[in-house]
Amino acid sequence: MMRSLYSAVSGLKAHQIMMDTIGNNIANVNTPGFKGSRVTFATMLSQTLKGAAAPTATPVSLGGSNAAQVGLGTQIGAIDQIMSQGSAENTGKWSDLMVQGEGFFVLNDAGKTVYTRAGNFGTDSNGDLVDNATGAYVLGVPSETPVTLDGTGSGWSTNGAGQPVYTDSALVGQPDITLKNGAGPLANGTDYNFDPSTGTVTFISGVPSSTNKYTVAPGLTIGSTDPVNWTNDANGNFVYQSPSLVGAPGINIKDATTGTVLQPAASVAAIDANHPYYFDPATGTINLGNVAAPADPWSITTPGVIRIPPNTYTSLNVDLNGNVTGTDSSGTMVNLGQVDLATFPNPAGLKNIGDNYYIPSNNSGAAAAGPANSGNAGSIISGELEMSNVDLGQEMTNMIVAQRGFEANSRVITVSDSFLQTLVDLKRQ
């Protein structure tokens, strides 16, 4: 008798949580980017009154019998987020953005990276693209510091101290790789072109003066160029492919007209390069082909804030790839940046923290950020908002189911109570 009471109580609790979830879904039926949830139940432990028995042939032939078990109620099995695409609402506002796919907008909320499907964005007084509701910055690739993650970077250089190589235009932040010669880190100086298919470096300035000696002549006029084959060892040091080279590589600075050596055996100067690279967003590393990264991978900083200078453009637009463009009074179209999207291996595992924001959890997997229309991120549609994916008709039906389930469990309690009352009344008879 007591089992039925407690089983019914567990049913009341479970259906109350089901109703709470339905109520939250209905409350957010008009919330942009909202993803509804569903509740599923699971059985509790069962009390075994009699164990199962196998068929027997001796001493008497008997068939098998199943176990006799009494269930002890129900519990919440899972509350799942339904991450299906919501319907589109046309707003006509250029900064209202909708993701058609599985991606999430990336925002900086007071220094914390969060993710959202709600694209009701706008600009603040500085012209920064922000979430209208919270003021969180929408992250992407600003126009001032373009990043090419799948193309070719150029302009890598070092300073005079041979500090880590970086690119002036194609990367953001300070990379963690140093090119070295046999004597140590390279300093600034010579230009070269690098062919990754052959491993050949062609110096832009310099003439051969002797075996494996090349001129570097800042401010001088050099008459010709000459190729040299090289590789890098595991520590990132230059290794020349000539068996006759002895000691650290040297450079003769030579007058191109008279052939006079002005500075013999100078140290190999550091380099500015044009060289393709390949970016792996999953690991944050850049593969430089034949150039080794000896210690740490190249580092890419957090995407920046997209700024649209106020009162500058007559019209603004965001294309399907997330590129923000403005047209000025002369009719010139200007690139203002690109909105990033992030994807997750298991988006249903994201943790909802309010304000339409999500953060990764132990079961969502790590975010992979990049441009729209890459992978399964989907495209960005300007002038539209993704509405809630809650099906109001389905929720009303679920509410009836929850109500009847709650009532039925309540009835179990009242009937069990009447049984107990009958037992109490036996004493009076």
Residue, then its C-alpha position, 0 to 999 in steps of 0.5 A: m500500500m505504501r509503495s503505491l503512495y510513493s510511486a504516485v508521489s514520484g509521478l506527481k513530481a515528474h509531471q510537475i517538471m514536465m509542466d515546468t518545461i512546457g510552461n517555459n517553452i510556451a513562455n518563449v514562443n516569441t523569443p528569437g533564437f529560442k530552442g525548446s526542450r522536452v522531458t522524457f521519463a525513466t523508471m525507478l528501481s523495481q522490487t523483485l517479489k519472485g525471481a525468474a526460473a529456467p525450464t527444468a527436465t528433472p526431476v520433474s519437467l517444468g516450464g520456466s517462469n518470469a520474475a515478479q517485480v513491482g515498480l517503485g515509481t518514475q523519475i526524469g530521464a532527460i530534458d533534451q534541447i531541440m536544436s532544430q531550425g526556427s522559422a524566419e521573421n523578416t524585419g528589413k533591418w540590416s543588422d538583424l541576422m539569422v543563421q541558416g544552418e547549425g552555426f552560432f554567433v560568437l559574442n564577447d560578453a564582459g570578457k567572456t565568450v558566449y554563443t547565441r542563435a538570436g541575431n537581434f544586433g545593432t551598433d552602439s555609439n562607437g559603431d561597434l556591432v553589439d547585441n541590442a539586449t545586453g551590449a555584448y560585442v559581436l565577434g568576427v574579423p575586423s576590416e583593420t586586421p584581415v585574417t585569411l585562414d584558408g588562403t595564402g599569407s604574406g609579409w612575414s618578418t622579424n625584428g632586429a633581435g630575431q624575435p618570432v616571425y609574424t605577418d603584418s597583414a594576414l594574421v592577428g596576434q603574435p605567432d610563436i615560431t622563430l626562423k633561425n640560421g646556424a648561428g641563432p635567430l635571424a635578424n631583419g634584412t633580406d627578402y626572399n620568395f619561397d617555393p614550398s613544392t621545391g624547398t627553394v629560396t630565391f633571394i630578391s637581392g644578392v649575387p653569389s660571391s663564393t660557394n653558399k655565400y649571398t649578398v645582402a645590401p640594404g641601400l645598395t643596388i644589387g645586380s642579380t638574384d640566385p636560388v639556394n635550396w634549404t630545409n629546416d631541422a627539428n629546431g627550426n634552424f636553417v640547414y643548407q643542402s650543400p655538402s661543402l658548407v662548413g660552419a654557420p652560413g655567411i653572407n658577403i656584402k658586395d658592390a654589384t658594379t666593381g665586385t668588391v666585397l664590402q663586408p665578408a661573411a656577414s651573418v645571415a639576415a632575417i627574412d620577409a617572405n611570401h609563402p602559403y600557409y594552411f590553418d587547422p581551426a580544430t587545433g589552432t595551428i598553421n602548417l607552413g609546409n617546408v618551414a618547421a614550427p619547432a616549439d609552439p604552433w602559431s597562435i591566432t588571437t580571439p576574433g575582434v569586434i566589428r566596427i562600422p564608423p557612424n554617419t559614414y555609409t549611406s547603406l549597409n549590408v551583410d552577405l551570406n558569408g557574413n561579410v559586412t559592407g558599406t556604401d559611402s556617398s560616392g557609391t564606393m563599397v567598403n569591406l567592414g569585416q566579417v561575422d564569425l560563426a561557431t559550430f559544436p560536435n553536439p550543440a544539444g549539449l550546450k549549457n543555457i546561461g540566460d540572455n539567449y546565450y550558451i556556453p560549452s559543456n563537457n558534452s558539447g565539445a569545443a567550439a570551432a569558429g570560422p566564416a559562414n558557409s564553412g563546414n556545417a555552419g550555414s549561411i547568414i541572412s541579413g534582415e531576418l531573425e530566427m524565431s523560436n522553434v517551439d510548436l505551440g500546438q504540440e506544447m498545448t497537446n503536451m500540456i493536456v498529457a501532463q495535466r492528465g498524468f498529474e491527475a491520474n497520479s493524484r487519484v492513485i494517492t486518494v485511492s491508496d488513502s481510502f485503502l488505508q482508511t478501510l484498514v483503520d476502520l477494521k478496528r472499529q468493526 
